């Protein structure tokens, strides 16, 4: 998310960059004008707030041969859809002595040619108490942001999954209580920090996280060792099965970073469709991992590449069973008007087959260039997500312009391609075009 706030550290850096410019400028010694700064402007604010308002138009061309299209539009077939949506996000913090309050709210509304939908969510609302410089206690609804991956986070055990097409967008947090302990050391181990979180799942509290009437525990040990960031992660509780994880990130050079994550779940239950069209429970150990790089060239081209293996995903053959079920449902409906198989397929889709990236192996690549050909405030880019099991893919070129103060304009298109009975070949859309306008305040 882009913010117009400036942290104290950023203010400090900006101050010294200006001072350095004045020192090295050829005209620095040619004037008697005195420069001064009001240091109070760079102090921490007691109250700070901001956010953005957004309007977005989308045009979707449907893949009328796709399984997900048939599943969602078998009663009212159509070739395309136009949608208009808006978002108002408000966030802020209040700091007083050793206590801070943080919040992020989001209101959304969406209108298309079929339906209207509106919603209001409290993404974050938590209090932080800092009794000593070495300890922080958080209580409330918070996003924890565990993991080093850009598009996916296998070790994000207590975070909601990102949208790989918009991984920097704000996510809704979870209600819990946590404590952070941090300590610095001389030598190769420079910093160690322990985060422990208590996560309840009750009626009305984190209900979508897992089985209710349980209290879960999670912990993360952070180590800064020889300039490498390392996290050891653990989760246990009856809402979800126990799991372990490790992640790392390391700058090989100032413009080249590598990162990775690995998560192991000794016993994981998932619902799988068998050849007879019945969902059965599969219970097995899962190990998922991610490896990625981030590289910046001299002409400001940023490349992010990640490989993601999800052991909890479906194999190519398992996805084909689902696509065949939808094809059979469509044949039955066209012949007799019977919706029984469609209703069954919708239940299967909701069990996991219809979620984004339901497969096992993916390649993610995003390339952006800042101000190409010296065109100020313009950032073009392209994002590609490939299902490595069935070779289907999406390609999403975009261009972002921020030349107006506090405004951002983004034009993005998406092309979805794949063969028959592949993930992207059976998607609801064949292409998508969107135009987004944001105003930051």
C-alpha positions as CSV (number, residue, x, y, z in Angstrom):
1,X,0.0,0.0,0.0
2,X,1.3,3.5,-0.8
3,X,1.1,5.9,2.1
4,X,1.7,9.6,2.4
5,X,3.0,9.3,5.9
6,X,6.6,9.6,6.7
7,X,8.3,7.7,9.5
8,X,10.8,9.4,11.9
9,X,13.6,7.5,10.2
10,X,12.5,8.6,6.8
11,X,12.3,12.2,8.0
12,X,15.8,11.9,9.4
13,X,17.2,10.5,6.1
14,X,15.4,13.2,4.1
15,X,16.8,15.9,6.4
16,X,20.4,14.7,5.8
17,X,19.9,14.2,2.1
18,X,18.9,17.8,1.8
19,X,21.8,18.9,3.9
20,X,24.2,16.8,1.8
21,X,22.8,18.4,-1.4
22,X,23.4,21.8,0.0
23,X,27.0,20.9,0.9
24,X,27.9,19.4,-2.5
25,X,25.9,21.8,-4.7
26,X,28.2,24.1,-6.7
27,X,26.1,27.0,-5.7
28,X,26.4,26.2,-2.0
29,X,29.3,28.6,-1.4
30,X,27.8,31.4,-3.6
31,X,25.1,32.6,-1.3
32,X,25.0,34.0,2.1
33,X,21.5,32.8,2.8
34,X,21.3,30.7,6.0
35,X,19.4,27.5,6.0
36,X,17.7,26.1,9.1
37,X,15.3,23.3,10.0
38,X,12.6,23.1,12.6
39,X,13.5,19.8,14.3
40,X,10.1,19.7,16.0
41,X,8.6,18.9,12.6
42,X,10.6,15.6,12.6
43,X,9.4,14.4,16.1
44,X,7.0,11.6,16.5
45,X,3.4,12.7,16.3
46,X,0.9,11.9,19.1
47,X,-1.8,11.4,16.6
48,X,-1.4,10.4,12.9
49,X,-4.0,9.3,10.4
50,X,-4.5,8.8,6.7
51,X,-5.9,6.4,4.1
52,X,-7.3,6.4,0.6
53,X,-10.5,6.6,-1.4
54,X,-10.7,4.4,-4.5
55,X,-13.0,4.0,-7.5
56,X,-12.4,1.1,-9.9
57,X,-14.0,0.0,-13.2
58,X,-13.6,-3.5,-14.4
59,X,-14.6,-5.2,-17.7
60,X,-14.6,-9.0,-17.7
61,X,-14.8,-11.2,-20.8
62,X,-16.0,-14.7,-19.8
63,X,-14.6,-18.0,-20.8
64,X,-17.8,-19.6,-21.9
65,X,-16.2,-23.0,-22.2
66,X,-14.7,-22.9,-18.7
67,X,-15.9,-25.0,-15.8
68,X,-16.1,-22.1,-13.3
69,X,-18.1,-20.1,-15.9
70,X,-20.6,-22.9,-16.2
71,X,-20.7,-23.3,-12.4
72,X,-21.5,-19.7,-11.8
73,X,-23.6,-18.7,-14.8
74,X,-25.4,-21.9,-16.0
75,X,-28.8,-20.3,-15.2
76,X,-28.1,-16.9,-16.8
77,X,-25.4,-17.2,-19.4
78,X,-23.6,-14.1,-20.6
79,X,-20.4,-13.2,-22.5
80,X,-19.1,-10.3,-20.3
81,X,-19.7,-8.2,-17.3
82,X,-19.0,-4.6,-16.3
83,X,-18.4,-3.8,-12.6
84,X,-17.9,-0.5,-10.7
85,X,-16.5,-0.6,-7.1
86,X,-15.3,1.8,-4.5
87,X,-13.2,1.5,-1.4
88,X,-12.7,3.9,1.5
89,X,-9.8,2.9,3.8
90,X,-9.1,4.9,7.0
91,X,-6.1,4.2,9.2
92,X,-4.2,5.8,12.0
93,X,-2.5,5.6,15.3
94,X,-2.4,7.4,18.6
95,X,0.8,7.4,20.7
96,X,1.0,8.6,24.3
97,X,4.0,7.7,26.4
98,X,4.3,3.9,26.4
99,X,0.8,3.2,25.0
100,X,-0.3,3.2,21.3
101,X,-3.6,2.6,19.6
102,X,-3.6,1.5,15.9
103,X,-6.5,1.0,13.6
104,X,-7.4,0.3,9.9
105,X,-11.0,0.3,8.7
106,X,-12.2,-0.4,5.2
107,X,-15.7,0.2,3.6
108,X,-16.4,-1.3,0.2
109,X,-19.3,-1.1,-2.3
110,X,-19.6,-3.0,-5.6
111,X,-22.2,-2.7,-8.4
112,X,-22.3,-4.8,-11.5
113,X,-25.0,-5.8,-14.0
114,X,-26.1,-8.6,-11.7
115,X,-25.9,-7.6,-8.1
116,X,-25.0,-4.9,-5.5
117,X,-22.8,-5.6,-2.6
118,X,-21.4,-3.4,0.3
119,X,-19.4,-4.2,3.3
120,X,-17.5,-2.7,6.3
121,X,-14.6,-4.4,7.9
122,X,-12.3,-3.6,10.8
123,X,-9.0,-4.8,9.4
124,X,-7.0,-3.8,12.5
125,X,-7.8,-2.3,15.9
126,X,-5.2,-3.1,18.6
127,X,-3.5,-1.5,21.5
128,X,0.3,-1.7,22.1
129,X,1.9,-1.3,25.5
130,X,5.7,-0.8,25.7
131,X,6.6,-1.2,29.4
132,X,10.4,-1.4,28.5
133,X,12.4,-0.8,25.3
134,X,12.8,-4.6,25.1
135,X,9.2,-5.6,25.3
136,X,5.9,-4.8,23.6
137,X,2.4,-6.2,24.4
138,X,-0.3,-6.1,21.7
139,X,-4.0,-6.7,22.3
140,X,-6.7,-6.7,19.7
141,X,-7.1,-7.3,16.0
142,X,-3.8,-7.3,14.1
143,X,-2.1,-8.4,10.9
144,X,1.1,-10.2,11.9
145,X,2.8,-10.5,8.4
146,X,4.8,-13.6,9.1
147,X,7.0,-14.8,6.2
148,X,9.4,-13.4,3.6
149,X,7.6,-14.3,0.4
150,X,6.1,-11.6,-1.8
151,X,3.2,-13.4,-3.4
152,X,2.7,-16.3,-1.0
153,X,3.6,-17.1,2.6
154,X,3.7,-20.8,3.6
155,X,4.7,-19.9,7.2
156,X,2.0,-17.2,7.6
157,X,0.2,-19.5,10.0
158,X,-1.8,-16.7,11.6
159,X,-2.3,-14.4,8.6
160,X,-4.9,-14.5,5.9
161,X,-3.6,-15.5,2.5
162,X,-2.5,-12.8,0.1
163,X,-3.9,-12.2,-3.4
164,X,-0.8,-12.8,-5.6
165,X,-2.3,-10.4,-8.2
166,X,-2.3,-7.7,-5.5
167,X,0.0,-8.9,-2.7
168,X,0.7,-5.4,-1.3
169,X,-3.0,-4.7,-0.5
170,X,-4.1,-4.5,3.1
171,X,-5.4,-7.7,4.7
172,X,-7.9,-8.3,7.6
173,X,-6.2,-9.3,10.8
174,X,-7.1,-11.7,13.6
175,X,-8.1,-11.0,17.2
176,X,-5.5,-12.1,19.7
177,X,-3.0,-11.1,22.4
178,X,0.8,-11.1,21.7
179,X,4.1,-10.1,23.3
180,X,7.3,-9.2,21.6
181,X,10.7,-9.4,23.3
182,X,13.8,-8.1,21.6
183,X,17.5,-8.1,22.5
184,X,20.6,-6.9,20.6
185,X,24.0,-8.6,20.9
186,X,27.6,-7.9,19.8
187,X,29.1,-10.4,17.3
188,X,27.6,-12.5,14.5
189,X,24.2,-12.8,16.2
190,X,23.2,-9.2,16.1
191,X,19.5,-9.4,17.2
192,X,17.1,-11.9,18.6
193,X,13.4,-11.3,19.0
194,X,10.6,-13.6,20.3
195,X,6.9,-13.1,19.4
196,X,4.3,-15.2,21.2
197,X,0.6,-14.9,20.3
198,X,-2.6,-16.3,21.9
199,X,-5.3,-16.7,19.3
200,X,-8.9,-17.6,20.4
201,X,-11.4,-19.0,18.1
202,X,-14.9,-18.6,19.5
203,X,-18.3,-17.7,18.3
204,X,-18.0,-14.3,16.8
205,X,-14.2,-14.2,17.2
206,X,-12.0,-15.5,14.4
207,X,-14.7,-18.0,13.4
208,X,-13.3,-18.4,9.9
209,X,-9.9,-19.4,11.2
210,X,-10.9,-23.0,12.1
211,X,-12.8,-25.1,14.6
212,X,-14.4,-22.9,17.3
213,X,-14.2,-23.1,21.1
214,X,-10.5,-23.3,21.1
215,X,-7.5,-21.2,22.1
216,X,-4.4,-21.5,19.9
217,X,-0.8,-20.6,20.4
218,X,1.8,-19.3,17.9
219,X,5.4,-18.2,18.3
220,X,8.1,-16.8,16.1
221,X,11.8,-16.5,16.9
222,X,13.6,-13.9,14.8
223,X,17.3,-13.9,14.4
224,X,19.5,-11.4,12.6
225,X,22.6,-13.5,12.0
226,X,25.5,-12.3,9.8
227,X,23.1,-9.8,8.1
228,X,20.6,-12.6,7.3
229,X,17.0,-12.4,8.6
230,X,15.9,-15.8,9.9
231,X,12.5,-16.8,11.5
232,X,11.6,-20.0,13.3
233,X,7.8,-20.3,13.4
234,X,5.5,-22.6,15.4
235,X,1.7,-23.0,15.7
236,X,-0.4,-25.4,17.8
237,X,-4.0,-25.6,18.7
238,X,-7.2,-27.5,18.1
239,X,-8.6,-25.0,15.5
240,X,-5.9,-26.1,13.1
241,X,-3.3,-28.8,13.2
242,X,0.2,-28.2,14.6
243,X,2.7,-26.8,12.2
244,X,6.3,-25.7,12.0
245,X,8.2,-23.3,9.7
246,X,11.4,-21.5,8.9
247,X,12.1,-18.5,6.6
248,X,15.0,-16.4,5.6
249,X,16.1,-13.4,3.6
250,X,19.5,-12.2,2.7
251,X,21.0,-9.4,0.6
252,X,23.7,-10.9,-1.6
253,X,24.4,-7.4,-2.9
254,X,22.8,-4.0,-2.4
255,X,20.5,-4.7,-5.4
256,X,20.1,-8.5,-5.1
257,X,18.1,-10.3,-2.4
258,X,17.1,-13.9,-1.9
259,X,14.4,-15.3,0.3
260,X,12.7,-18.5,1.2
261,X,10.1,-20.2,3.4
262,X,9.4,-23.8,4.4
263,X,6.4,-25.0,6.4
264,X,5.7,-28.6,7.6
265,X,2.4,-29.9,8.9
266,X,2.7,-33.4,10.4
267,X,-1.0,-34.1,10.0
268,X,-3.2,-32.2,7.6
269,X,-6.8,-32.9,6.7
270,X,-8.2,-31.9,3.3
271,X,-11.2,-32.8,1.2
272,X,-10.6,-34.6,-2.0
273,X,-12.9,-35.5,-4.8
274,X,-12.8,-39.2,-5.9
275,X,-13.7,-40.8,-9.2
276,X,-17.2,-41.4,-8.1
277,X,-17.8,-37.6,-7.4
278,X,-17.8,-37.9,-3.6
279,X,-15.7,-35.8,-1.3
280,X,-13.5,-37.8,1.0
281,X,-11.1,-36.7,3.8
282,X,-7.4,-37.0,3.1
283,X,-5.1,-37.0,6.0
284,X,-1.3,-36.8,5.4
285,X,1.8,-34.8,6.2
286,X,2.3,-31.7,4.1
287,X,5.5,-29.8,3.4
288,X,5.2,-26.5,1.5
289,X,8.0,-24.2,0.5
290,X,8.9,-21.0,-1.4
291,X,12.1,-19.7,-3.0
292,X,12.5,-16.3,-4.4
293,X,14.7,-13.5,-5.5
294,X,14.4,-9.7,-5.9
295,X,16.8,-7.9,-8.3
296,X,17.1,-4.2,-9.1
297,X,19.0,-3.1,-12.2
298,X,20.9,0.2,-12.7
299,X,18.0,1.6,-14.8
300,X,15.4,0.9,-12.0
301,X,14.0,-2.4,-13.3
302,X,12.8,-4.5,-10.4
303,X,12.3,-8.2,-10.9
304,X,10.6,-10.5,-8.4
305,X,10.6,-14.2,-9.1
306,X,9.2,-16.9,-6.8
307,X,8.7,-20.6,-7.0
308,X,6.0,-22.0,-4.7
309,X,5.2,-25.6,-3.9
310,X,2.0,-26.2,-1.9
311,X,1.8,-29.8,-0.7
312,X,-1.8,-29.0,0.4
313,X,-2.9,-28.2,-3.1
314,X,-4.5,-30.6,-5.6
315,X,-2.7,-32.6,-8.2
316,X,-3.4,-32.2,-11.9
317,X,-5.4,-35.4,-11.9
318,X,-7.5,-34.3,-8.9
319,X,-8.3,-31.0,-10.6
320,X,-9.4,-32.9,-13.7
321,X,-11.8,-34.9,-11.6
322,X,-13.5,-31.6,-10.5
323,X,-13.6,-30.3,-14.1
324,X,-15.2,-33.5,-15.3
325,X,-17.8,-33.2,-12.6
326,X,-18.7,-29.7,-13.8
327,X,-18.8,-30.9,-17.4
328,X,-21.2,-33.7,-16.4
329,X,-23.3,-31.3,-14.5
330,X,-23.6,-29.0,-17.5
331,X,-24.5,-31.9,-19.8
332,X,-27.2,-33.0,-17.3
333,X,-28.6,-29.5,-17.0
334,X,-28.7,-28.9,-20.8
335,X,-30.4,-32.3,-21.4
336,X,-33.0,-32.2,-18.6
337,X,-32.7,-29.0,-16.6
338,X,-31.7,-31.0,-13.5
339,X,-29.4,-29.0,-11.2
340,X,-28.4,-31.8,-8.9
341,X,-24.8,-32.2,-10.2
342,X,-24.3,-28.5,-10.3
343,X,-25.3,-28.2,-6.6
344,X,-22.8,-31.0,-5.9
345,X,-20.1,-29.3,-7.9
346,X,-20.7,-26.0,-6.0
347,X,-20.1,-27.7,-2.7
348,X,-16.9,-29.2,-4.1
349,X,-15.7,-25.8,-5.3
350,X,-16.3,-24.3,-1.9
351,X,-14.4,-27.1,-0.2
352,X,-11.2,-25.8,-1.9
353,X,-11.2,-26.6,-5.6
354,X,-12.5,-23.1,-6.5
355,X,-10.0,-21.1,-4.5
356,X,-7.2,-19.1,-6.2
357,X,-4.2,-21.1,-7.1
358,X,-5.6,-24.5,-6.0
359,X,-2.7,-26.5,-7.5
360,X,0.7,-27.6,-6.2
361,X,3.5,-25.9,-8.1
362,X,3.6,-22.2,-9.3
363,X,6.0,-19.7,-10.7
364,X,5.4,-16.0,-10.0
365,X,7.2,-13.2,-11.8
366,X,6.7,-9.5,-11.6
367,X,8.8,-6.9,-13.5
368,X,8.4,-3.2,-13.1
369,X,10.4,-0.2,-14.3
370,X,10.4,3.2,-12.6
371,X,10.1,6.2,-15.0
372,X,11.3,4.5,-18.3
373,X,12.6,6.9,-21.0
374,X,12.6,9.6,-18.2
375,X,8.8,9.7,-18.2
376,X,8.3,11.1,-14.7
377,X,5.9,9.4,-12.3
378,X,5.2,6.5,-14.7
379,X,5.8,2.9,-13.7
380,X,4.9,0.1,-16.2
381,X,5.0,-3.5,-15.2
382,X,3.9,-7.0,-15.9
383,X,2.9,-9.9,-13.6
384,X,2.8,-13.6,-14.7
385,X,1.6,-16.6,-12.7
386,X,2.2,-20.0,-14.2
387,X,0.8,-23.3,-13.0
388,X,3.8,-25.5,-13.5
389,X,1.8,-28.7,-13.4
390,X,-0.5,-28.0,-16.3
391,X,1.4,-25.1,-18.0
392,X,-1.6,-22.8,-17.9
393,X,-0.9,-19.1,-17.0
394,X,-2.1,-15.6,-16.5
395,X,-0.3,-12.4,-17.8
396,X,-1.2,-9.0,-16.4
397,X,0.5,-5.9,-17.8
398,X,-0.1,-2.6,-16.1
399,X,0.9,1.0,-16.0
400,X,0.8,3.2,-12.9
401,X,0.9,7.0,-13.0
402,X,1.3,9.2,-9.8
403,X,2.1,12.6,-11.3
404,X,-0.7,14.3,-9.5
405,X,-0.2,15.0,-5.8
406,X,-1.8,12.4,-3.7
407,X,-3.4,10.7,-6.7
408,X,-2.6,7.3,-8.3
409,X,-4.0,6.0,-11.6
410,X,-3.6,2.4,-12.6
411,X,-4.6,0.7,-15.8
412,X,-4.2,-3.1,-15.8
413,X,-5.2,-5.9,-18.2
414,X,-5.2,-9.7,-17.6
415,X,-5.1,-12.5,-20.1
416,X,-5.8,-16.0,-18.9
417,X,-4.8,-19.0,-21.0
418,X,-4.7,-22.7,-20.7
419,X,-5.7,-26.0,-22.4
420,X,-8.9,-28.0,-21.8
421,X,-9.1,-29.2,-18.2
422,X,-6.3,-27.0,-16.9
423,X,-6.6,-24.5,-14.0
424,X,-6.5,-21.4,-16.1
425,X,-8.2,-23.0,-19.1
426,X,-11.2,-23.6,-17.0
427,X,-11.3,-20.2,-15.3
428,X,-14.4,-18.1,-15.4
429,X,-12.7,-15.2,-17.2
430,X,-10.7,-15.2,-20.4
431,X,-9.5,-11.7,-20.0
432,X,-10.0,-8.7,-17.7
433,X,-9.5,-4.9,-18.0
434,X,-9.5,-2.6,-15.1
435,X,-8.9,1.1,-14.4
436,X,-8.3,2.2,-10.8
437,X,-8.2,5.8,-9.4
438,X,-6.9,6.3,-5.8
439,X,-6.7,9.5,-3.7
440,X,-4.5,9.3,-0.7
441,X,-5.2,11.6,2.3
